[in-house]
């Protein structure tokens, strides 16, 4: 590629030579090369406004009218908007650029309340960071500050107008991404502020993404408000465990408690966004009704101190019931991971090589919806129906049924006298057809929340939600994506994969190994011709280590 069409072209930013492609801006090239240029209004997922002015830089460029000699462009240029050009030399650390950065920071902080101590954005606020890196050491403004109101924008978002720097990211998001146009810029000059269009509320399916986009503490999450300081949170890469989208997310947690979910950038899946449904759909993980201990029909509930005995007795009862069955039917929930499905199926096939399998009910709510920028909301509310189907088809081929056919088969086949039923749905999912088909059967229920099946099952084993285990999901576009465990299973719950390993070991008279998702994927590939679980699984990128710039002094 020649420099004429933008290929192999280079420019120099603060002394570092960087290559770029035609159409890229200076700021985009700098970010690709890990060169920090302060910016507020620029966001890669929306249009370029160039209104915050803190990214202005001194640019020298070859002058074609003067034998291509390098000459300075007379004024500072916004790097977020200025196209990168062959041979340019850019300075964001020159006296002129630094003076602009300090002036912009001083301007932005004139009316800012400086309430960092009580602001939820503290610790991840660009205003804090840039004030330290590019601002002045002290404020010179001695006049009374203008006070702006706090506003309730919708079901999820609060606006603290005092903190707003008018970058307009949120306004452009509602215009360009969702196309719903709820937010506007109202007023002029120092009294300019973000507001709602009259008669509207910020209540679209992607509304809370404006919280992530806000570079300061102006737009806040009602659900997270005053809950936790961000520097206490551990961030674990994960996948949407609520819908079929496969959206890449980060689970942020502390001491075994989830506090919030945020989108994780993936250009091939969800880009920069997630739906509010996914963002707030994790609450069942900490539901007070969670099943926490194994239970056996007809026996008194076990106490916390009896957990090992409870599992020992429950495993024995399960293996006795399955070993004595003529035919076993197993329903594998689409809420489970591929590894869960594989090990559960292997456990069932250990007892009955001709077992019948079914993929659990796949909930649908509403219709698929595509937003203005192409982001898609899926009506299918199960993260892994295709992955479960893929695994079961390989292990049991012609004996894998959909949920409706499974219910009919279990109800109508007198040979089927034992059933393994898995759930793990975020709400009550048991249908009348399922409940009716299981009458008179020996039932092993593995679930997270109580329902009609767990109430009359012979043995109940408490499962783990997707946030409490590692595994793989296959989304609506047949993309296999691995996710990591964020928190340990609550109390005495275990992942379905671990329960299956325990049951197989108990039946064989040995001790179970600990569940490892990577090892199970390798077993799936090498023993059952599921090579895609090695070659086609998309792994999350490792978390980047952040080094503190604080100087430590030995005492």
C-alpha positions as a Python dict, from the first residue, in 0.01 Angstrom:
ca = {
    (1, 'X'): (0, 0, 0),
    (2, 'X'): (150, 338, -94),
    (3, 'X'): (128, 663, 93),
    (4, 'X'): (-81, 808, -194),
    (5, 'X'): (-386, 611, -89),
    (6, 'X'): (-315, 616, 283),
    (7, 'X'): (-143, 279, 320),
    (8, 'X'): (189, 269, 504),
    (9, 'X'): (155, 643, 557),
    (10, 'X'): (311, 779, 873),
    (11, 'X'): (298, 1084, 1095),
    (12, 'X'): (481, 1174, 1413),
    (13, 'X'): (298, 1242, 1741),
    (14, 'X'): (503, 1376, 2031),
    (15, 'X'): (818, 1226, 1880),
    (16, 'X'): (669, 881, 1807),
    (17, 'X'): (634, 774, 1443),
    (18, 'X'): (291, 617, 1383),
    (19, 'X'): (145, 453, 1074),
    (20, 'X'): (-218, 512, 982),
    (21, 'X'): (-486, 433, 729),
    (22, 'X'): (-661, 683, 512),
    (23, 'X'): (-959, 843, 687),
    (24, 'X'): (-826, 814, 1040),
    (25, 'X'): (-803, 1124, 1254),
    (26, 'X'): (-495, 1222, 1452),
    (27, 'X'): (-669, 1130, 1779),
    (28, 'X'): (-764, 787, 1650),
    (29, 'X'): (-404, 722, 1544),
    (30, 'X'): (-279, 838, 1885),
    (31, 'X'): (-521, 610, 2072),
    (32, 'X'): (-418, 313, 1857),
    (33, 'X'): (-56, 379, 1949),
    (34, 'X'): (-127, 433, 2320),
    (35, 'X'): (-44, 801, 2308),
    (36, 'X'): (-264, 994, 2547),
    (37, 'X'): (-439, 1299, 2410),
    (38, 'X'): (-703, 1437, 2646),
    (39, 'X'): (-1055, 1434, 2503),
    (40, 'X'): (-1412, 1458, 2627),
    (41, 'X'): (-1657, 1493, 2341),
    (42, 'X'): (-1502, 1228, 2116),
    (43, 'X'): (-1642, 875, 2136),
    (44, 'X'): (-1572, 615, 1866),
    (45, 'X'): (-1934, 498, 1855),
    (46, 'X'): (-2090, 832, 1759),
    (47, 'X'): (-2024, 1133, 1533),
    (48, 'X'): (-1743, 1381, 1592),
    (49, 'X'): (-1852, 1713, 1743),
    (50, 'X'): (-1514, 1872, 1827),
    (51, 'X'): (-1673, 2096, 2086),
    (52, 'X'): (-1477, 2033, 2407),
    (53, 'X'): (-1150, 2168, 2255),
    (54, 'X'): (-914, 2002, 2501),
    (55, 'X'): (-762, 1780, 2230),
    (56, 'X'): (-626, 2076, 2030),
    (57, 'X'): (-268, 2021, 1915),
    (58, 'X'): (5, 2201, 1730),
    (59, 'X'): (37, 2048, 1382),
    (60, 'X'): (318, 2087, 1133),
    (61, 'X'): (258, 1961, 780),
    (62, 'X'): (443, 1947, 445),
    (63, 'X'): (353, 2251, 234),
    (64, 'X'): (306, 2144, -131),
    (65, 'X'): (341, 2510, -236),
    (66, 'X'): (685, 2534, -80),
    (67, 'X'): (860, 2217, -198),
    (68, 'X'): (685, 2014, 72),
    (69, 'X'): (883, 2180, 346),
    (70, 'X'): (750, 2117, 696),
    (71, 'X'): (562, 2424, 817),
    (72, 'X'): (338, 2493, 1118),
    (73, 'X'): (-34, 2533, 1065),
    (74, 'X'): (-105, 2875, 1219),
    (75, 'X'): (-373, 2767, 1464),
    (76, 'X'): (-418, 2473, 1698),
    (77, 'X'): (-629, 2195, 1545),
    (78, 'X'): (-877, 1953, 1709),
    (79, 'X'): (-710, 1613, 1680),
    (80, 'X'): (-1045, 1434, 1706),
    (81, 'X'): (-1155, 1597, 1379),
    (82, 'X'): (-831, 1663, 1190),
    (83, 'X'): (-748, 1388, 936),
    (84, 'X'): (-407, 1230, 975),
    (85, 'X'): (-175, 1325, 689),
    (86, 'X'): (149, 1189, 551),
    (87, 'X'): (449, 1353, 709),
    (88, 'X'): (260, 1550, 971),
    (89, 'X'): (435, 1628, 1297),
    (90, 'X'): (193, 1671, 1588),
    (91, 'X'): (266, 1817, 1930),
    (92, 'X'): (26, 1789, 2222),
    (93, 'X'): (305, 1869, 2465),
    (94, 'X'): (423, 2196, 2311),
    (95, 'X'): (384, 2524, 2507),
    (96, 'X'): (87, 2630, 2290),
    (97, 'X'): (-94, 2295, 2329),
    (98, 'X'): (-28, 2278, 2703),
    (99, 'X'): (-154, 2634, 2749),
    (100, 'X'): (-477, 2539, 2573),
    (101, 'X'): (-523, 2228, 2787),
    (102, 'X'): (-484, 2429, 3105),
    (103, 'X'): (-724, 2696, 2979),
    (104, 'X'): (-991, 2442, 2882),
    (105, 'X'): (-964, 2264, 3216),
    (106, 'X'): (-989, 2591, 3402),
    (107, 'X'): (-1295, 2686, 3198),
    (108, 'X'): (-1467, 2351, 3261),
    (109, 'X'): (-1407, 2373, 3636),
    (110, 'X'): (-1530, 2732, 3680),
    (111, 'X'): (-1881, 2624, 3780),
    (112, 'X'): (-1807, 2265, 3874),
    (113, 'X'): (-1913, 2184, 4234),
    (114, 'X'): (-1592, 1982, 4302),
    (115, 'X'): (-1789, 1725, 4502),
    (116, 'X'): (-1560, 1433, 4423),
    (117, 'X'): (-1591, 1296, 4776),
    (118, 'X'): (-1958, 1205, 4723),
    (119, 'X'): (-1960, 1152, 4346),
    (120, 'X'): (-2014, 800, 4211),
    (121, 'X'): (-1784, 875, 3919),
    (122, 'X'): (-1485, 935, 4149),
    (123, 'X'): (-1209, 696, 4054),
    (124, 'X'): (-1312, 669, 3687),
    (125, 'X'): (-1371, 1037, 3606),
    (126, 'X'): (-1186, 1200, 3319),
    (127, 'X'): (-1240, 1539, 3476),
    (128, 'X'): (-1044, 1423, 3781),
    (129, 'X'): (-772, 1261, 3572),
    (130, 'X'): (-727, 1548, 3329),
    (131, 'X'): (-740, 1806, 3605),
    (132, 'X'): (-443, 1630, 3764),
    (133, 'X'): (-256, 1572, 3438),
    (134, 'X'): (-337, 1881, 3233),
    (135, 'X'): (-498, 2137, 3465),
    (136, 'X'): (-366, 2420, 3678),
    (137, 'X'): (-254, 2370, 4034),
    (138, 'X'): (-514, 2607, 4176),
    (139, 'X'): (-838, 2779, 4078),
    (140, 'X'): (-839, 3150, 3998),
    (141, 'X'): (-1216, 3188, 3980),
    (142, 'X'): (-1337, 3378, 4285),
    (143, 'X'): (-1696, 3457, 4182),
    (144, 'X'): (-2013, 3276, 4287),
    (145, 'X'): (-2069, 2956, 4090),
    (146, 'X'): (-2380, 2901, 3880),
    (147, 'X'): (-2601, 2630, 4030),
    (148, 'X'): (-2772, 2385, 3797),
    (149, 'X'): (-3058, 2149, 3892),
    (150, 'X'): (-3056, 1772, 3944),
    (151, 'X'): (-3293, 1594, 3707),
    (152, 'X'): (-3461, 1256, 3696),
    (153, 'X'): (-3434, 1162, 3328),
    (154, 'X'): (-3600, 822, 3335),
    (155, 'X'): (-3622, 485, 3511),
    (156, 'X'): (-3245, 435, 3525),
    (157, 'X'): (-3067, 768, 3484),
    (158, 'X'): (-3014, 1076, 3701),
    (159, 'X'): (-2858, 1399, 3573),
    (160, 'X'): (-2646, 1614, 3803),
    (161, 'X'): (-2629, 1919, 3578),
    (162, 'X'): (-2371, 2094, 3798),
    (163, 'X'): (-2113, 1836, 3692),
    (164, 'X'): (-2196, 1839, 3320),
    (165, 'X'): (-1928, 1972, 3082),
    (166, 'X'): (-2159, 1978, 2779),
    (167, 'X'): (-1965, 1725, 2575),
    (168, 'X'): (-2304, 1625, 2421),
    (169, 'X'): (-2213, 1256, 2396),
    (170, 'X'): (-2549, 1161, 2547),
    (171, 'X'): (-2746, 1380, 2308),
    (172, 'X'): (-2568, 1236, 2006),
    (173, 'X'): (-2626, 883, 2140),
    (174, 'X'): (-3005, 926, 2145),
    (175, 'X'): (-2997, 1080, 1798),
    (176, 'X'): (-2755, 847, 1624),
    (177, 'X'): (-2765, 512, 1804),
    (178, 'X'): (-3118, 466, 1938),
    (179, 'X'): (-3285, 724, 1712),
    (180, 'X'): (-3522, 813, 1996),
    (181, 'X'): (-3411, 1178, 2042),
    (182, 'X'): (-3508, 1212, 2409),
    (183, 'X'): (-3217, 1440, 2504),
    (184, 'X'): (-3155, 1797, 2388),
    (185, 'X'): (-2927, 2092, 2462),
    (186, 'X'): (-3129, 2370, 2625),
    (187, 'X'): (-3020, 2727, 2697),
    (188, 'X'): (-2715, 2925, 2592),
    (189, 'X'): (-2374, 3022, 2723),
    (190, 'X'): (-2299, 2950, 3088),
    (191, 'X'): (-2664, 2847, 3141),
    (192, 'X'): (-2659, 2580, 2872),
    (193, 'X'): (-2763, 2237, 2999),
    (194, 'X'): (-2878, 1891, 2894),
    (195, 'X'): (-3252, 1839, 2922),
    (196, 'X'): (-3534, 1613, 2809),
    (197, 'X'): (-3742, 1691, 2505),
    (198, 'X'): (-4077, 1816, 2641),
    (199, 'X'): (-4315, 1531, 2716),
    (200, 'X'): (-4051, 1259, 2684),
    (201, 'X'): (-3848, 1048, 2927),
    (202, 'X'): (-3517, 869, 2871),
    (203, 'X'): (-3683, 528, 2856),
    (204, 'X'): (-3555, 341, 2551),
    (205, 'X'): (-3410, -11, 2567),
    (206, 'X'): (-3051, 120, 2561),
    (207, 'X'): (-3100, 422, 2787),
    (208, 'X'): (-2837, 341, 3050),
    (209, 'X'): (-2555, 344, 2795),
    (210, 'X'): (-2544, 722, 2834),
    (211, 'X'): (-2410, 659, 3186),
    (212, 'X'): (-2111, 472, 3044),
    (213, 'X'): (-2055, 741, 2782),
    (214, 'X'): (-2055, 1032, 3026),
    (215, 'X'): (-1687, 1119, 3089),
    (216, 'X'): (-1769, 1293, 3418),
    (217, 'X'): (-2016, 1241, 3704),
    (218, 'X'): (-2315, 1409, 3541),
    (219, 'X'): (-2516, 1104, 3432),
    (220, 'X'): (-2550, 850, 3711),
    (221, 'X'): (-2701, 505, 3747),
    (222, 'X'): (-2989, 501, 3995),
    (223, 'X'): (-2924, 135, 4066),
    (224, 'X'): (-2555, 188, 4150),
    (225, 'X'): (-2588, 528, 4323),
    (226, 'X'): (-2392, 534, 4653),
    (227, 'X'): (-2353, 155, 4648),
    (228, 'X'): (-1977, 107, 4613),
    (229, 'X'): (-1655, 293, 4541),
    (230, 'X'): (-1529, 185, 4201),
    (231, 'X'): (-1173, 119, 4320),
    (232, 'X'): (-1304, -162, 4542),
    (233, 'X'): (-1463, -342, 4246),
    (234, 'X'): (-1309, -638, 4066),
    (235, 'X'): (-1388, -656, 3694),
    (236, 'X'): (-1443, -996, 3533),
    (237, 'X'): (-1505, -1040, 3157),
    (238, 'X'): (-1825, -1228, 3085),
    (239, 'X'): (-2103, -1283, 2832),
    (240, 'X'): (-2470, -1186, 2848),
    (241, 'X'): (-2636, -1465, 3046),
    (242, 'X'): (-2991, -1336, 2995),
    (243, 'X'): (-3058, -1322, 2619),
    (244, 'X'): (-2935, -1477, 2295),
    (245, 'X'): (-2734, -1169, 2198),
    (246, 'X'): (-2399, -1287, 2331),
    (247, 'X'): (-2317, -930, 2428),
    (248, 'X'): (-1974, -894, 2583),
    (249, 'X'): (-1999, -756, 2936),
    (250, 'X'): (-1790, -692, 3243),
    (251, 'X'): (-1924, -808, 3579),
    (252, 'X'): (-1807, -572, 3854),
    (253, 'X'): (-1815, -720, 4202),
    (254, 'X'): (-1667, -702, 4550),
    (255, 'X'): (-1649, -971, 4820),
    (256, 'X'): (-1882, -1206, 4637),
    (257, 'X'): (-2149, -945, 4562),
    (258, 'X'): (-2227, -815, 4213),
    (259, 'X'): (-2282, -439, 4197),
    (260, 'X'): (-2314, -364, 3828),
    (261, 'X'): (-2272, -491, 3473),
    (262, 'X'): (-2113, -278, 3203),
    (263, 'X'): (-2058, -332, 2830),
    (264, 'X'): (-1725, -470, 2709),
    (265, 'X'): (-1619, -350, 2365),
    (266, 'X'): (-1647, -604, 2086),
    (267, 'X'): (-1685, -468, 1736),
    (268, 'X'): (-1813, -804, 1605),
    (269, 'X'): (-2094, -843, 1860),
    (270, 'X'): (-2227, -550, 2059),
    (271, 'X'): (-1974, -276, 1979),
    (272, 'X'): (-1991, -40, 2282),
    (273, 'X'): (-2345, -102, 2406),
    (274, 'X'): (-2569, -340, 2602),
    (275, 'X'): (-2942, -332, 2661),
    (276, 'X'): (-3090, -221, 2992),
    (277, 'X'): (-3240, -569, 3015),
    (278, 'X'): (-2893, -723, 3025),
    (279, 'X'): (-2747, -448, 3244),
    (280, 'X'): (-3004, -498, 3522),
    (281, 'X'): (-3103, -861, 3463),
    (282, 'X'): (-2851, -1011, 3708),
    (283, 'X'): (-3053, -948, 4027),
    (284, 'X'): (-3171, -1310, 4051),
    (285, 'X'): (-2811, -1407, 4132),
    (286, 'X'): (-2862, -1261, 4480),
    (287, 'X'): (-3232, -1345, 4512),
    (288, 'X'): (-3330, -1422, 4871),
    (289, 'X'): (-3517, -1731, 4747),
    (290, 'X'): (-3207, -1896, 4596),
    (291, 'X'): (-3179, -2270, 4654),
    (292, 'X'): (-2872, -2309, 4871),
    (293, 'X'): (-2869, -2668, 4999),
    (294, 'X'): (-2949, -3013, 4856),
    (295, 'X'): (-3281, -3157, 4967),
    (296, 'X'): (-3432, -3505, 4955),
    (297, 'X'): (-3805, -3569, 4941),
    (298, 'X'): (-3941, -3693, 5270),
    (299, 'X'): (-3635, -3590, 5472),
    (300, 'X'): (-3594, -3292, 5702),
    (301, 'X'): (-3407, -2994, 5557),
    (302, 'X'): (-3034, -3001, 5618),
    (303, 'X'): (-2867, -2732, 5827),
    (304, 'X'): (-2570, -2526, 5714),
    (305, 'X'): (-2329, -2736, 5915),
    (306, 'X'): (-2454, -3050, 5740),
    (307, 'X'): (-2365, -2950, 5383),
    (308, 'X'): (-2116, -3236, 5320),
    (309, 'X'): (-2366, -3491, 5454),
    (310, 'X'): (-2645, -3333, 5249),
    (311, 'X'): (-2450, -3371, 4927),
    (312, 'X'): (-2336, -3723, 5011),
    (313, 'X'): (-2691, -3839, 5074),
    (314, 'X'): (-2831, -3651, 4776),
    (315, 'X'): (-2573, -3797, 4535),
    (316, 'X'): (-2642, -4147, 4667),
    (317, 'X'): (-3016, -4101, 4623),
    (318, 'X'): (-2976, -3963, 4269),
    (319, 'X'): (-2752, -4247, 4155),
    (320, 'X'): (-2980, -4508, 4310),
    (321, 'X'): (-3286, -4359, 4141),
    (322, 'X'): (-3121, -4325, 3799),
    (323, 'X'): (-2952, -4665, 3812),
    (324, 'X'): (-3286, -4834, 3879),
    (325, 'X'): (-3471, -4660, 3596),
    (326, 'X'): (-3583, -4831, 3275),
    (327, 'X'): (-3531, -4516, 3071),
    (328, 'X'): (-3407, -4169, 3170),
    (329, 'X'): (-3517, -3840, 3018),
    (330, 'X'): (-3298, -3533, 3073),
    (331, 'X'): (-3398, -3177, 2998),
    (332, 'X'): (-3095, -2948, 2961),
    (333, 'X'): (-3176, -2582, 3008),
    (334, 'X'): (-3068, -2328, 2741),
    (335, 'X'): (-2953, -2111, 3034),
    (336, 'X'): (-2664, -2351, 3099),
    (337, 'X'): (-2319, -2343, 2940),
    (338, 'X'): (-2198, -2588, 2679),
    (339, 'X'): (-1970, -2747, 2938),
    (340, 'X'): (-2263, -2790, 3179),
    (341, 'X'): (-2468, -2956, 2905),
    (342, 'X'): (-2183, -3188, 2807),
    (343, 'X'): (-2106, -3315, 3158),
    (344, 'X'): (-2472, -3352, 3255),
    (345, 'X'): (-2534, -3552, 2938),
    (346, 'X'): (-2231, -3770, 3011),
    (347, 'X'): (-2360, -3831, 3363),
    (348, 'X'): (-2702, -3936, 3233),
    (349, 'X'): (-2552, -4157, 2960),
    (350, 'X'): (-2345, -4331, 3227),
    (351, 'X'): (-2674, -4466, 3364),
    (352, 'X'): (-2868, -4502, 3038),
    (353, 'X'): (-2688, -4504, 2700),
    (354, 'X'): (-3028, -4472, 2529),
    (355, 'X'): (-3151, -4177, 2735),
    (356, 'X'): (-3385, -3920, 2583),
    (357, 'X'): (-3273, -3556, 2584),
    (358, 'X'): (-3458, -3231, 2547),
    (359, 'X'): (-3352, -2868, 2518),
    (360, 'X'): (-3542, -2670, 2783),
    (361, 'X'): (-3802, -2407, 2696),
    (362, 'X'): (-3657, -2103, 2517),
    (363, 'X'): (-3841, -1788, 2631),
    (364, 'X'): (-3931, -1520, 2375),
    (365, 'X'): (-4050, -1173, 2474),
    (366, 'X'): (-4166, -934, 2204),
    (367, 'X'): (-3982, -918, 1871),
    (368, 'X'): (-3626, -858, 1757),
    (369, 'X'): (-3549, -489, 1721),
    (370, 'X'): (-3268, -320, 1530),
    (371, 'X'): (-3172, 32, 1630),
    (372, 'X'): (-3058, 318, 1409),
    (373, 'X'): (-2686, 232, 1426),
    (374, 'X'): (-2745, -141, 1367),
    (375, 'X'): (-2739, -265, 1727),
    (376, 'X'): (-2987, -550, 1767),
    (377, 'X'): (-3208, -640, 2063),
    (378, 'X'): (-3308, -1008, 2064),
    (379, 'X'): (-3651, -1135, 2163),
    (380, 'X'): (-3497, -1472, 2247),
    (381, 'X'): (-3422, -1475, 2621),
    (382, 'X'): (-3181, -1767, 2657),
    (383, 'X'): (-2805, -1737, 2611),
    (384, 'X'): (-2719, -2086, 2490),
    (385, 'X'): (-3003, -2274, 2320),
    (386, 'X'): (-2782, -2337, 2016),
    (387, 'X'): (-2484, -2445, 2223),
    (388, 'X'): (-2689, -2696, 2423),
    (389, 'X'): (-2841, -2828, 2100),
    (390, 'X'): (-2495, -2859, 1941),
    (391, 'X'): (-2355, -3062, 2232),
    (392, 'X'): (-2657, -3290, 2274),
    (393, 'X'): (-2678, -3358, 1899),
    (394, 'X'): (-2319, -3483, 1908),
    (395, 'X'): (-2374, -3708, 2210),
    (396, 'X'): (-2727, -3839, 2143),
    (397, 'X'): (-2796, -3747, 1777),
    (398, 'X'): (-3152, -3860, 1698),
    (399, 'X'): (-3268, -3861, 2061),
    (400, 'X'): (-3266, -3483, 2114),
    (401, 'X'): (-3607, -3314, 2118),
    (402, 'X'): (-3733, -2959, 2154),
    (403, 'X'): (-3918, -2881, 2475),
    (404, 'X'): (-4271, -2944, 2344),
    (405, 'X'): (-4177, -3281, 2191),
    (406, 'X'): (-3983, -3369, 2506),
    (407, 'X'): (-4287, -3309, 2727),
    (408, 'X'): (-4503, -3526, 2501),
    (409, 'X'): (-4243, -3802, 2491),
    (410, 'X'): (-4197, -3809, 2869),
    (411, 'X'): (-4572, -3807, 2928),
    (412, 'X'): (-4655, -4072, 2668),
    (413, 'X'): (-4369, -4321, 2705),
    (414, 'X'): (-4434, -4555, 3001),
    (415, 'X'): (-4073, -4675, 2995),
    (416, 'X'): (-3946, -4332, 3103),
    (417, 'X'): (-3961, -4345, 3480),
    (418, 'X'): (-3680, -4104, 3577),
    (419, 'X'): (-3610, -3747, 3472),
    (420, 'X'): (-3325, -3501, 3525),
    (421, 'X'): (-3460, -3148, 3495),
    (422, 'X'): (-3242, -2834, 3488),
    (423, 'X'): (-3358, -2475, 3507),
    (424, 'X'): (-3141, -2177, 3603),
    (425, 'X'): (-3388, -1927, 3457),
    (426, 'X'): (-3411, -1578, 3602),
    (427, 'X'): (-3778, -1626, 3694),
    (428, 'X'): (-4041, -1900, 3727),
    (429, 'X'): (-4025, -2101, 3406),
    (430, 'X'): (-4215, -2424, 3474),
    (431, 'X'): (-4502, -2478, 3231),
    (432, 'X'): (-4815, -2678, 3292),
    (433, 'X'): (-4711, -2923, 3018),
    (434, 'X'): (-4381, -2997, 3192),
    (435, 'X'): (-4542, -3026, 3532),
    (436, 'X'): (-4805, -3265, 3396),
    (437, 'X'): (-4554, -3482, 3205),
    (438, 'X'): (-4344, -3552, 3516),
    (439, 'X'): (-4614, -3697, 3738),
    (440, 'X'): (-4519, -4042, 3871),
    (441, 'X'): (-4153, -4001, 3761),
    (442, 'X'): (-3842, -4007, 3977),
    (443, 'X'): (-3730, -3643, 3948),
    (444, 'X'): (-3385, -3495, 3994),
    (445, 'X'): (-3416, -3117, 3981),
    (446, 'X'): (-3111, -2892, 3940),
    (447, 'X'): (-3210, -2529, 3970),
    (448, 'X'): (-3134, -2193, 4128),
    (449, 'X'): (-3482, -2074, 4229),
    (450, 'X'): (-3776, -2268, 4377),
    (451, 'X'): (-4068, -2365, 4152),
    (452, 'X'): (-4334, -2635, 4113),
    (453, 'X'): (-4078, -2893, 4002),
    (454, 'X'): (-3835, -2836, 4288),
    (455, 'X'): (-4122, -2856, 4537),
    (456, 'X'): (-4210, -3212, 4441),
    (457, 'X'): (-3877, -3343, 4308),
    (458, 'X'): (-3728, -3649, 4476),
    (459, 'X'): (-3389, -3478, 4494),
    (460, 'X'): (-3309, -3109, 4451),
    (461, 'X'): (-2953, -2994, 4384),
    (462, 'X'): (-2876, -2618, 4398),
    (463, 'X'): (-2717, -2497, 4075),
    (464, 'X'): (-2508, -2189, 4005),
    (465, 'X'): (-2584, -1890, 3784),
    (466, 'X'): (-2361, -1800, 3489),
    (467, 'X'): (-2186, -1534, 3701),
    (468, 'X'): (-2072, -1805, 3943),
    (469, 'X'): (-1896, -2030, 3692),
    (470, 'X'): (-1686, -2034, 3377),
    (471, 'X'): (-1808, -2175, 3048),
    (472, 'X'): (-1907, -2115, 2687),
    (473, 'X'): (-2223, -1975, 2527),
    (474, 'X'): (-2327, -1984, 2161),
    (475, 'X'): (-2524, -1675, 2064),
    (476, 'X'): (-2795, -1618, 1803),
    (477, 'X'): (-2529, -1578, 1533),
    (478, 'X'): (-2365, -1913, 1626),
    (479, 'X'): (-2061, -1741, 1777),
    (480, 'X'): (-1900, -1946, 2056),
    (481, 'X'): (-1773, -1723, 2335),
    (482, 'X'): (-1605, -1820, 2660),
    (483, 'X'): (-1663, -1637, 2986),
    (484, 'X'): (-1494, -1642, 3325),
    (485, 'X'): (-1633, -1695, 3673),
    (486, 'X'): (-1693, -1363, 3845),
    (487, 'X'): (-1790, -1472, 4198),
    (488, 'X'): (-1783, -1799, 4385),
    (489, 'X'): (-2113, -1992, 4399),
    (490, 'X'): (-2327, -1855, 4682),
    (491, 'X'): (-2324, -2056, 5004),
    (492, 'X'): (-2338, -2429, 4915),
    (493, 'X'): (-2442, -2405, 4550),
    (494, 'X'): (-2238, -2575, 4281),
    (495, 'X'): (-2217, -2533, 3906),
    (496, 'X'): (-2411, -2792, 3708),
    (497, 'X'): (-2083, -2912, 3561),
    (498, 'X'): (-1939, -2974, 3908),
    (499, 'X'): (-2257, -3152, 4017),
    (500, 'X'): (-2228, -3382, 3715),
    (501, 'X'): (-1863, -3457, 3792),
    (502, 'X'): (-1951, -3530, 4154),
    (503, 'X'): (-2235, -3761, 4058),
    (504, 'X'): (-2020, -3956, 3810),
    (505, 'X'): (-1742, -3994, 4066),
    (506, 'X'): (-1988, -4103, 4336),
    (507, 'X'): (-2138, -4364, 4102),
    (508, 'X'): (-1791, -4495, 4016),
    (509, 'X'): (-1688, -4501, 4380),
    (510, 'X'): (-1412, -4243, 4344),
    (511, 'X'): (-1355, -3878, 4423),
    (512, 'X'): (-1448, -3599, 4184),
    (513, 'X'): (-1202, -3361, 4024),
    (514, 'X'): (-1262, -2989, 4029),
    (515, 'X'): (-1444, -2845, 3729),
    (516, 'X'): (-1219, -2663, 3480),
    (517, 'X'): (-1387, -2520, 3172),
    (518, 'X'): (-1076, -2535, 2951),
    (519, 'X'): (-1015, -2901, 3037),
    (520, 'X'): (-1376, -2990, 2960),
    (521, 'X'): (-1357, -2814, 2622),
    (522, 'X'): (-1045, -3013, 2544),
    (523, 'X'): (-1224, -3337, 2639),
    (524, 'X'): (-1521, -3241, 2422),
    (525, 'X'): (-1291, -3182, 2126),
    (526, 'X'): (-1075, -3492, 2157),
    (527, 'X'): (-1329, -3749, 2272),
    (528, 'X'): (-1650, -3645, 2098),
    (529, 'X'): (-1551, -3470, 1775),
    (530, 'X'): (-1638, -3122, 1905),
    (531, 'X'): (-1320, -2960, 1777),
    (532, 'X'): (-1489, -2623, 1744),
    (533, 'X'): (-1461, -2587, 2121),
    (534, 'X'): (-1087, -2549, 2073),
    (535, 'X'): (-1060, -2382, 1734),
    (536, 'X'): (-1367, -2156, 1726),
    (537, 'X'): (-1422, -2037, 2083),
    (538, 'X'): (-1362, -1665, 2126),
    (539, 'X'): (-1177, -1603, 2452),
    (540, 'X'): (-1205, -1277, 2650),
    (541, 'X'): (-902, -1054, 2637),
    (542, 'X'): (-699, -1050, 2956),
    (543, 'X'): (-749, -759, 3192),
    (544, 'X'): (-480, -495, 3157),
    (545, 'X'): (-271, -423, 3461),
    (546, 'X'): (-290, -59, 3567),
    (547, 'X'): (22, 79, 3727),
    (548, 'X'): (-18, 359, 3977),
    (549, 'X'): (178, 679, 3916),
    (550, 'X'): (174, 759, 4288),
    (551, 'X'): (521, 786, 4440),
    (552, 'X'): (574, 559, 4739),
    (553, 'X'): (803, 680, 5017),
    (554, 'X'): (950, 443, 5271),
    (555, 'X'): (897, 553, 5629),
}
